[in-house]
Amino acid sequence: MSVDQGPPRRQRIAAYAVLVRGADEDREVLLTRMSDRTRIQGVWTLPGGGIDHGEDPRDAVRREVYEETGLQVEPERVLDVHSTHFTGERADGLVEDYHGVHLIFETRLLPGSEGVEPHVVEVGGSTDLAAWVPLREALDLDLLSAARHALGAPRDG
């Protein structure tokens, strides 16, 4: 007799950067947009992504921010930990029981990246655009839950 164990489980640990520039009403946050290689094309998020096996989370932030924006950053303190859990279809059609754990780091821009316009370095990946977005407008975008949480938006429901 076979026991239905449900969809396959997948847990992903990721690290994300909150990078803000400017002051008061002119503050901007660095965001990235999901590409058509994902099931959530056009949704905005913080730069960051999966931590490779054995990789230090701060190294993952440095690597991911560079790949997605072309900017060099230094992770500072952990601002928060965010978690999401759902069962649903991946981009390839497989239904899975997904659990994402997101470490959200405060980051600062390194001097060599000041004045550099954000641009996607890793072509063909999960990001198709990187941009500075006015903080007051960011919460009006279609944001992933980790980004919405990090930017202090009220929780849904």
Buried (B, 14 or more C-beta within 10 A) or exposed (E): EEEEEEBEEEEEBBBBBBBBBEEEEEBBBBBBBBBEEBEBEEBBBBBBBBBEEEEEBBBBBBBBBBBBBBBBBBBBEEBBEBEBEEEEEEEEEEEBBBBBBBBBBBBBBEEEBEEEEBEBBBEEBBBBBBBBBEBEEBBEBEBBBBBBBBBEEEEEE
